Every structure is written in C-alpha cells, then in structure tokens.
Amino acid sequence: MGPLVEAHGLWLDASLAAPNVPAPFRQSDRLAVGFPTAGLAFDADPHRRVRLSGDVSGISAGRYGYAIESEVAVKVEVVRHLRLVGGFRAFRLRPKLAPDFAVIGLAGPFAGAAVRF
C-alpha cells in the first residue's frame, strides 16, 4: 500500500432541451477539464501469475466541488508477456458554481489485455 498521484481528464458535450414549456428552451455546451488527484493504491500478489490491485483518489475544490475515482482489478498472466485484466472502476465529479451544480457519475466493469516486453 502506498501513496498515489494521478492526472484525470474529462471531455463533456452536453445539451438540455425543454420543448414543452411556455418558453421552449435549448442549451448546449462543451467542457474539457484536467485535474490532479491524490490517494492510496495497493497491490497484492496471492500467486506468481495473479496480482490484485486497487486505488482510490480524489480532489476537493472547496466550494467549487470535488472529484473521486476508485478502481479494483485482477491481473492474470496467462502466458509470458501476456496479461489479462478485469475489474470495476467508478468516477464521480460534482462541480459547483452556486446556485448551479452537476453530478457526473460513471461506474462499471472493465476488461483489457496487456503485452509486456
């Protein structure tokens, strides 16, 4: 277990439409933002071909909101230089600019493969 420093980026293309109100409304906007996070990470090797890992990191921007990211994964070396990865990742961003705010959350399983040289 140890400290973790990461950089995250978010590209968002959003729109809001309210066509059934007395004064129809439609607004669109794009947002691109990058920010650092700090937290903890752990790795455990229960078998020479299996690695368990996880992390949690975040940043607070005080009255402007916060971001939190977490991940747990299992990495299995199936043959030399080939590793399969599977796990669960979650990300939550809550930007605030009073009285407006948004909550953006992404979470779900992931899978991948890595070739090591």
GIDADA-V467214 format. One line per field, one symbol per residue. ss: DSSP state (H for helix, E for strand, L for the rest). A space follows every 50 residues. Layout:
BEGIN
ss=???
END
This chain:
BEGIN
ss=LEEEEEEEEEEEEEEEEELLLLLLEEEEEEEEEEEEEEEEEEEEEEELLE EEEEEEEEEELHHHEEEEEEEEEEEEEEELLEEEEEEEEEEEEEEEELLE ELLEEEEEEEEEEEELL
END
